[in-house]
Amino acid sequence: MAKTVLITGATSGIGLATAQLLASNDYRLILCGRNSEKLAELQNELGEKTDVTTLEFDVRDKDRVHELIQGLPAEFSQIDVLINNAGNAHGLDPIDKGSVDDWDAMMDINVKGLLYVSHAIIPQMRERESGHIINIGSTAGKEVYPNGNVYCGSKHAVDAITTGMRLDLNPYKIKVGAVNPGLVETNFSKVRFKGDTDRADKVYQGYKALQPEDIADVILFALTRPAHVNIADLTMMCTAQASSTVLNKG
């Protein structure tokens, strides 16, 4: 029987690439996001390959997250895999000039949103003593770079929470791991720079960044390991990137 995977942030970037790849590899999909129109388009597109349902919510809304996940149709109610992908970065400012609204958005989505979705799903995994959780972290969760203060803090929190999940859920045979990408060419920078397309495009000029499909490949690899193997913590960067601040654009 095909496994059922719930993906947050499924309408773009890494989440979208992962949904497309898993649809072609015999996984049933629960696709989550804030854009109902894009979710409907995805359901039509991927529904030709596998069983798909969608949930329209903002991960910051804990009540709606819980309500919709608990209200899934019976055929999707057993969630075998959770991919906590939804996340964002807002601004790139020194700590004394940062926007409090930006800080709230990053902590609420990257940290609290991940917790809300996980909290709604983990009990059923515990009861079955079966499940797999993959949190999408970042190299920003492994090192701090100038002006990255709160974003890096949110991703360091994801790193710690992932470890805490793995420790707490170990007695229940639930796999928990993280994939931590470096520079990935998505709309990430466009969001960070508040729609400044020129500034966002310059982030990816002069070298080949990771593509969303590269991350999706690693997620599929993690999901297809034998039962006794868990990819606990994986960091990946493009060849041109050596750290958050060392990048070869030659």
C-alpha positions in Angstrom: 0.0 0.0 0.0 1.3 3.4 -0.9 2.5 5.6 1.9 0.7 8.9 2.6 2.9 12.0 2.8 1.9 15.4 4.1 4.0 18.3 2.8 3.7 21.9 4.1 4.6 24.8 1.8 3.8 22.5 -1.2 2.9 25.1 -3.8 6.4 26.4 -4.6 10.1 25.7 -4.3 11.3 22.7 -2.5 7.8 21.7 -1.4 6.5 21.7 -5.0 9.5 19.8 -6.4 9.1 17.2 -3.6 5.4 16.8 -4.3 6.1 16.3 -8.0 8.8 13.7 -7.4 6.9 11.7 -4.8 3.8 11.7 -7.0 5.9 9.8 -9.6 7.2 7.4 -7.0 4.0 5.8 -5.6 3.3 8.1 -2.7 -0.1 9.5 -1.9 -0.1 13.2 -1.1 -1.6 15.7 1.3 -0.5 19.1 -0.1 -0.7 22.1 2.3 -0.3 25.8 1.6 -1.9 29.2 1.7 -2.8 29.6 -2.0 -6.0 27.8 -2.7 -5.7 28.4 -6.4 -2.3 26.8 -6.7 -3.3 23.9 -4.5 -6.2 23.2 -6.8 -3.9 23.3 -9.9 -1.5 20.9 -8.2 -4.3 18.5 -7.3 -5.4 18.4 -10.9 -1.8 18.0 -12.2 -0.6 15.4 -9.7 -3.9 13.7 -9.4 -3.2 12.1 -12.8 -0.3 10.2 -11.1 -1.4 9.5 -7.6 -4.1 10.1 -5.0 -4.0 13.8 -3.9 -5.9 15.9 -1.4 -5.1 19.5 -0.3 -5.4 21.5 2.9 -5.4 25.3 2.7 -4.0 26.8 5.8 -1.3 29.1 7.2 0.9 27.1 9.5 0.7 30.0 12.0 -3.0 29.3 12.6 -2.8 26.5 15.1 -6.5 26.0 15.4 -7.1 25.7 11.7 -4.0 23.4 11.3 -5.4 21.1 13.9 -9.0 21.2 12.6 -8.1 20.5 9.0 -5.6 17.7 9.7 -8.1 16.0 12.1 -10.8 16.4 9.5 -9.0 14.6 6.7 -11.0 12.1 4.7 -10.6 8.5 6.0 -8.5 7.4 3.0 -5.9 10.1 3.9 -6.2 10.0 7.7 -3.2 7.8 8.3 -0.2 10.0 7.7 3.0 8.0 7.3 5.4 10.8 6.4 5.4 14.4 7.5 7.7 16.9 5.6 7.8 20.2 7.5 8.9 22.4 4.6 7.0 25.6 5.1 9.4 28.4 6.0 10.6 31.9 5.1 13.1 34.6 5.6 12.2 38.3 5.9 14.9 41.0 5.6 18.6 41.0 5.9 19.3 43.6 8.5 21.6 44.2 11.5 19.9 43.3 14.8 19.4 46.9 15.8 17.6 47.7 12.5 15.5 44.6 12.1 11.7 44.8 11.7 9.8 43.3 14.6 7.1 42.2 12.2 9.8 40.3 10.2 11.0 38.7 13.3 7.5 37.6 14.3 6.9 36.1 10.8 10.1 34.1 10.8 9.7 32.7 14.3 6.0 32.1 13.9 6.3 30.2 10.5 9.7 28.6 10.8 9.4 27.5 14.4 5.9 27.6 15.8 4.3 26.6 12.5 6.5 23.5 12.4 5.5 22.7 15.9 1.8 23.1 15.3 1.7 20.8 12.3 3.9 18.2 14.1 1.7 18.4 17.2 -1.4 17.5 15.1 0.2 14.5 13.5 2.7 12.9 15.9 0.0 11.3 18.2 -1.2 9.0 15.5 2.4 8.0 14.6 3.1 7.3 18.3 -0.1 5.1 18.5 1.0 3.1 15.5 4.7 3.1 16.5 5.4 4.0 12.9 6.2 7.2 11.0 8.8 9.4 9.4 9.3 13.1 10.0 11.7 15.2 7.8 12.2 18.8 8.8 13.7 21.2 6.2 16.3 23.2 8.0 19.1 25.3 6.5 22.8 25.8 6.7 21.6 28.9 8.6 20.8 26.4 11.4 24.4 25.3 11.5 26.2 28.7 11.4 25.3 32.3 11.9 26.2 35.0 9.3 26.1 38.8 9.4 22.6 40.3 9.3 21.1 36.8 9.5 20.5 37.0 13.3 16.8 36.1 13.7 16.5 33.9 10.6 19.6 32.0 11.7 18.1 31.8 15.2 14.9 30.3 13.8 16.8 27.7 11.9 19.0 26.9 14.8 15.7 26.3 16.7 14.6 23.9 14.0 17.9 22.0 14.3 17.4 21.7 18.1 13.7 20.7 17.8 14.6 18.0 15.3 17.1 16.5 17.7 14.5 16.8 20.5 11.9 15.1 18.3 14.3 12.2 17.5 15.1 11.7 21.2 11.4 11.8 22.3 10.1 9.7 19.5 12.8 7.1 19.5 10.8 4.7 21.8 8.0 4.7 19.2 10.1 3.7 16.2 9.5 7.0 14.5 12.3 8.2 12.2 13.1 11.9 12.5 15.7 13.7 10.4 16.5 17.0 8.8 17.7 18.1 5.4 19.7 21.4 5.6 20.2 23.1 2.3 22.5 26.0 1.5 21.7 28.3 -1.4 18.7 27.1 -3.3 17.4 28.9 -6.4 13.7 29.5 -5.4 11.6 32.6 -4.6 13.2 32.6 -1.2 15.3 35.7 -1.9 12.4 37.5 -3.5 10.5 37.0 -0.3 13.4 38.0 1.9 14.0 41.2 -0.1 10.2 42.1 -0.2 9.7 41.6 -3.9 12.9 43.4 -5.0 13.5 41.1 -8.0 16.8 42.6 -9.1 18.3 42.2 -5.7 17.0 38.7 -5.4 18.3 37.7 -8.9 21.8 38.8 -8.0 21.9 36.3 -5.2 22.0 33.5 -7.8 24.2 35.1 -10.4 27.7 33.9 -11.3 27.4 30.3 -10.1 25.0 27.3 -10.2 22.9 27.2 -7.0 21.1 24.1 -5.7 17.8 23.6 -7.4 14.6 22.5 -5.6 14.8 19.2 -7.5 18.1 18.5 -5.8 16.6 18.7 -2.4 13.6 16.6 -3.5 16.1 13.9 -4.6 17.6 13.8 -1.2 14.2 13.7 0.5 13.3 10.7 -1.6 16.6 9.0 -0.8 15.9 9.5 2.9 12.4 8.0 2.6 13.5 5.0 0.7 16.2 3.8 3.1 15.6 0.4 4.8 13.6 0.3 8.1 16.8 0.2 10.2 18.4 3.3 8.5 17.5 6.9 9.4 19.1 9.9 7.7 19.2 12.0 10.9 21.0 15.1 9.8 22.1 16.0 6.3 23.6 19.3 5.1 24.0 20.0 1.4 25.4 22.9 -0.6 26.1 23.6 -4.2 29.7 23.1 -5.2 30.4 26.8 -5.4 29.4 27.3 -1.8 31.8 26.5 1.1 29.9 28.2 3.9 27.2 30.9 4.4 29.8 33.6 3.6 32.2 31.8 1.2 30.9 31.5 -2.3 32.9 31.1 -5.5 31.4 33.2 -8.3 34.4 32.9 -10.5 
